[in-house]
Amino acid sequence: MRVYESDAVVGKDHRPVYVNFHGGGWVAGGFATDMRFCSRVCNEVGCVVVDVDYRLAPEFPWPAQLQDSWAALLWVYSPNLRAFYKYLLCVVLGMRMGRWIELTVVGP
């Protein structure tokens, strides 16, 4: 996972958190593919962005991607992280296959 924070939100209480799951059909994608997008969301929206980089197939067959995504979500919702960011709002989304992962680990 990679965490993005803009200068506008550092040190402020109740920062919104956006969790991003990249696309790529479980075989491609990662930090490099969504870096520009995550940075832009962080700076323009003024939120903390957690970019999840899950293991890819074929080296790691399904359901490794869901397991990694679920572990990332548990980390974001952990009491220590919630106390650090003091967030009231957490948005979990993904693009392309990341959207499918988001719907699977969070639900509709």
C-alpha positions as CSV (number, residue, x, y, z in Angstrom):
1,M,0.0,0.0,0.0
2,R,1.0,3.6,-0.7
3,V,-0.5,6.5,1.3
4,Y,-0.8,10.0,-0.3
5,E,-1.3,13.1,1.8
6,S,-1.5,16.6,0.6
7,D,-0.1,19.5,2.6
8,A,-3.6,20.8,2.9
9,V,-4.7,18.0,5.1
10,V,-1.6,17.1,7.1
11,G,-2.3,17.6,10.8
12,K,-6.0,18.3,10.4
13,D,-8.6,16.2,12.1
14,H,-11.4,14.4,10.3
15,R,-9.6,14.0,7.0
16,P,-11.6,11.9,4.5
17,V,-9.9,8.7,3.3
18,Y,-10.1,7.3,-0.2
19,V,-9.0,3.7,-0.8
20,N,-8.1,2.9,-4.4
21,F,-8.0,-0.5,-6.0
22,H,-6.2,-0.5,-9.4
23,G,-7.5,-2.1,-12.5
24,G,-5.6,-4.5,-14.8
25,G,-7.6,-7.7,-14.9
26,W,-5.6,-9.2,-11.9
27,V,-2.6,-9.6,-14.2
28,A,-1.4,-6.0,-14.7
29,G,-1.4,-2.7,-12.9
30,G,-0.1,-1.4,-9.7
31,F,1.4,1.7,-8.1
32,A,2.8,3.0,-11.4
33,T,-0.5,2.8,-13.3
34,D,-2.6,4.8,-10.7
35,M,0.1,7.1,-9.3
36,R,-1.0,10.2,-11.2
37,F,-4.6,9.6,-10.5
38,C,-4.1,9.1,-6.8
39,S,-1.9,12.1,-6.5
40,R,-4.5,14.2,-8.3
41,V,-7.3,13.0,-6.1
42,C,-5.3,13.7,-3.0
43,N,-4.4,17.2,-4.0
44,E,-7.6,18.3,-5.6
45,V,-10.1,16.7,-3.2
46,G,-7.9,17.2,-0.1
47,C,-8.1,13.7,1.2
48,V,-5.8,10.9,2.3
49,V,-5.5,8.3,-0.5
50,V,-4.5,4.7,0.2
51,D,-3.5,3.0,-3.0
52,V,-3.6,-0.8,-2.7
53,D,-1.2,-2.9,-4.7
54,Y,-2.4,-6.5,-4.7
55,R,-0.6,-9.6,-5.9
56,L,-1.0,-10.3,-9.6
57,A,-1.8,-13.5,-11.5
58,P,-0.5,-15.8,-12.9
59,E,2.2,-16.0,-10.2
60,F,-0.5,-15.6,-7.6
61,P,-3.8,-17.1,-8.7
62,W,-7.2,-16.0,-7.5
63,P,-8.3,-15.4,-4.7
64,A,-4.9,-13.8,-3.7
65,Q,-6.1,-10.5,-5.1
66,L,-9.2,-10.5,-2.9
67,Q,-7.2,-11.6,0.1
68,D,-4.7,-8.7,-0.3
69,S,-7.5,-6.2,-0.9
70,W,-9.4,-7.4,2.2
71,A,-6.2,-7.2,4.3
72,A,-5.7,-3.6,3.1
73,L,-9.3,-2.7,4.0
74,L,-8.8,-4.2,7.5
75,W,-5.6,-2.1,7.8
76,V,-7.5,1.1,6.9
77,Y,-10.3,0.4,9.3
78,S,-7.9,-0.6,12.1
79,P,-8.3,1.3,15.4
80,N,-4.7,2.6,15.2
81,L,-5.1,4.1,11.8
82,R,-8.6,5.5,12.5
83,A,-7.1,7.2,15.6
84,F,-4.2,8.6,13.6
85,Y,-6.3,10.0,10.7
86,K,-9.5,10.6,12.8
87,Y,-11.5,10.2,9.6
88,L,-15.3,10.4,9.5
89,L,-15.6,9.4,5.9
90,C,-13.9,6.5,4.1
91,V,-14.6,6.0,0.4
92,V,-13.6,2.7,-1.2
93,L,-13.5,2.6,-5.0
94,G,-11.6,1.1,-7.9
95,M,-11.3,1.4,-11.7
96,R,-12.0,-1.4,-14.1
97,M,-11.2,-4.7,-12.3
98,G,-10.5,-2.7,-9.2
99,R,-14.2,-1.8,-9.1
100,W,-15.1,-5.5,-9.1
101,I,-12.7,-6.0,-6.2
102,E,-14.2,-3.0,-4.3
103,L,-17.7,-4.4,-4.8
104,T,-16.6,-7.9,-3.7
105,V,-14.8,-6.8,-0.5
106,V,-17.1,-4.0,0.6
107,G,-20.4,-5.0,-1.1
108,P,-22.9,-2.9,-3.1
